[in-house]
């Protein structure tokens, strides 16, 4: 990857020297674009070129606008053989210490547009802050997705091949409308957008060239043209999919305030009002979630091949089957909320094998529960949390369902008790989990989703007639903990939830010589039980991604490492673990070692279960 800096400048003579001084340590060539500045600024910019030999000055004879300045820099860098451009504003707003992260993200995903996602402090003008949300709303409509979380940040890395293709075919806005328009049209063109959180400040002595009336008119007209452009591209947008992306590379579908609105409806009108409002939302996700819809149809078709006369499915599989699959997903999320709000009681769940788990805990020895994203195991933990008999710890990766879980915690603060947040399995994580087992507690791990940051640590096992990758991580971790291992499923059948628990092994620990065979045998038993229950309740399968993908061919996102920590100030106590089998609202569900529980399905779902990465979407 060959990268250069582009800095548009119009009369920023006060801050430009400090900006260039701070950039010098990165040893990147820089195109400084003077967009028709006044004489004083032009003179200073010329001295900057003499002081910093790695800076190339591009001059506009008159002011054309920020968009035109950025375009000039992008196209010059492309002609000079660069593959990427990092755009930085000249006014000192951006946190330049995030440049290494921006570049490393671009190196991992070189075809993507890497954009800063601003984290503002008190200096941000409230009018601008609130105005951004209007643009966010229209961009989500214009792209029929939540892929673009912020389209106005000028701190971004452009992939020049895709950008030059766009610029050579279309004339874009040349002023403040450029940042938004270029991002939306690159998205239309098929360029992935990846966001990196970054701090943004508004200096007290900063110079703003935003022209309130003129620029707002330009941006409004731009959104109008983009909206009608979206309508003409509607079939293409609805059929766009990303078959080679890992589930974890897509963010949570549904913004915080949208999910918050559904929660308020639940407070006011309960389950049925929330369900009535939720159906149009699910319809939207069904129409726009192409990858999720295709994965749903593919999974249901495979089930029908195994069970030709399945009572829950049409023959052949119809789009209505997939739509009902999405609706079942939403209903499971509502059931989870009902359970946490104490509206579903333990006596409404058939748990005939409850004594197995109770006897295990009574022995004073903890255990591992291996679960999945089939059914609604999370419901069991929610119900049993009120009884405080069994302490359950769930490994979670919250970033793929952050908004849903934030709202759920507002409905019931206990929903976050004893969640162990972890991105990587390190010695401290192992020690923490071993302490839980030694204290007679339960550790819950989901084992149906591949690792979000480690390729190849899988075993391909037969599943519904074809080999599918199953992660080794949960079973390796269970062997290290040296305790009994159970499988657990919670399926809704004939209007009631039924919990099924079976012993997988008294312990997966043993001689090193037979370790691989021992773990593989345990994985085979798990995959067979998962297949058995998936055939019974195919519409409760909440892995909305290509489950049979070749793990080594999937593009994974860059994950920020995190140390394991336990959010519970008091132990969680339920008869069953938290394994939120309701899918999450994110564009892609988590493949970590725990379960996702969101209000609407996303386009890729799987928990993180590698030998070094044990993470889950809670």
Secondary structure, DSSP 8 states (H G I E B T S, - for coil): --EEEEEEESS-TTTHHHHHHHHGGG---EEEEEES--HHHHHHHHHHHHH-TTEEEEEESS---HHHHHHHHHHHHHHTT-SEEEE--TTS-B-GGGHHHHHHHHHHTTTSEEEEEEEE-TTS-HHHHHHHHHHHHHHHHHHTSS--S-S--S-EEEEHHHHHHHHHH----SSTTHHHHHHHHHHHHT--EEEEEEEE---TT------HHHHHHHHHHHHHHHHHHHHHTHHHHHT---TTB-GGGS--SS-HHHHHHHHHHHHHHHHHHHHHHHHHHHHHHHHH-HHHHHHHHHHHHHHHHHSTT-TTS-SS--HHHHHHHHHHHHHHHHHHHHHHTT-S-GGGEE-TTHHHHHHHHHTT--EEEEE-SBB-HHHHHHHHTTT--SBEEEEE-GGGSHHHHHHHHHH-GGGGTTEEE-SS--HHHHHHHHHHHHTT-EEEEE-SS--SS-SS-EEEEEETTEEEEEESHHHHHHHHHTSEEEEEEEEEETTEEEEEEEEEES-S---GGGHHHHHHHHHHHHHHHHHHHHHH-GGGB---S-TT--GGG-B---------EE--SS--B-SS-----S--SSSS---SSB----SS--S----EE-SS-EEB--
